[in-house]
Amino acid sequence: PYYIDLNQNLYLQAYLHNSDPNLIVFLDTCVTSPDPHDFNTLTYDIIRNGCVRDSSYVTYYSPNSHFARFKFNAFEFISRHKSVYLQCELVVCRLGDYSSRCYRGCTNRSKRDTNS
């Protein structure tokens, strides 16, 4: 466990352990939950589908494409629960493949009408 106080910044880094310099890492989704086994019922989105949902979220530049660095601020959700768990989904893409998920950024998926 990592202990953090309300309104304290939490800095995170994900690293791709691979020697291929033509790969990049993209942070797609980070969600918090008080239940480590349920990230659907009671959750708080920090970033979802590449779209920032929490105003304190900041991405940090890394000269190495194998790193994803970011921070967010501990929020009220933390003060209401004894423990809060973080689950993040990352995508690995080919460097320079502009049609890949890594280069599309925020993708708000629109809901389809059942009649069409």
N, C-alpha and C positions, 0 to 999 in steps of 0.2 A: 504493500500500500504506500501511497504518497500522500502526505498530509498537507493540506493547503487551507488557508483562511479565506473567508469571504472577501471579495474584491482584490485578492492577490492574483497576479498574473501566473499562468501556467504555461511554460515553454515546452514544446515537444518537437521531436525530430524523428522522422522515419528514414531508414537507410536501406537501399537495395544492395544486398550482398551479391554482386555479380561484376565480373571484370569487363563486360562488354561496354565500351564507352558510347555506343549508339543507342542506349536505352535511357529513358527518362521516367521519373516517377511523378504521378499526379494524384493529389489528395481529392478524392471524389466526395466522400461523406464522412462526417464525424458526428456521432450521436451519444448523448449521455442518458443514463438510466439508473434508478436506485436498485434495480434488479439485474444482476450480472447475466441472467438467463433469458431476459425479456427486453429486447430493444424495440418493441412495437407498442406496448400499452401506455406506459407513463414515461415519456421521453422528452428530451430537449435537444433540438437540432442546433449544432454549431455551424455545420456546412452540410448541404444536401445536394447531390447531383451537381457539384461544383459551384453551387450558389450559396453565398455567405448568408447565414440566418441570424448570427449573433453579431451585434455591432462592435464588440470588443475583439473580434477575430482579426488577426493580422498574419499575412504570409511574409516570410523572410526569404530574401534572395540567397541562393547558394550557387557558388561557381561550379559545383559538381552536380550534374543532372540526376545523380543517384540519391540525392537528399531531398526530402520534403520537410521544410521547417516552418513552424507556425506557433502562434500563441493565442490564448483567449483569457478572459478574466473570470475568476470564480464568481458565480452568480447566485441569485436567491435560491435556485433549485438545490444548491449544495447545503444551504442552511436549514432546509426542511427535511433532509434525510441524513441518516447516520453515515452512509457511504454512497458515493456516486461512481458509476463505472463508465468508462469511455470506450466506444467501439468505433474504429475508423476503417474505411475501405479505400484502398489505394489502387491505382491503375498503372500498369507498366506498358509503355509504348516505345515504338522506334523513334529515335530522334529525327526530326524533320518530316515525319509522316503527318502532314497537316489535316488529313482526313480522319485521324485517330481521335479517340476520346480525350486524350491528353491536351489536344489543341483546341477543342471546342469550348472549353471553359464551362460557364454556367449553362445548364440545359434544363429549362423548365419543361417538363413533359406535359403536354396538354391532354386532357381527358377526352376520349372519343364519345361521340353520341351513339347510343345503342341502336338508333334507327338507321344510321348510315353504314 
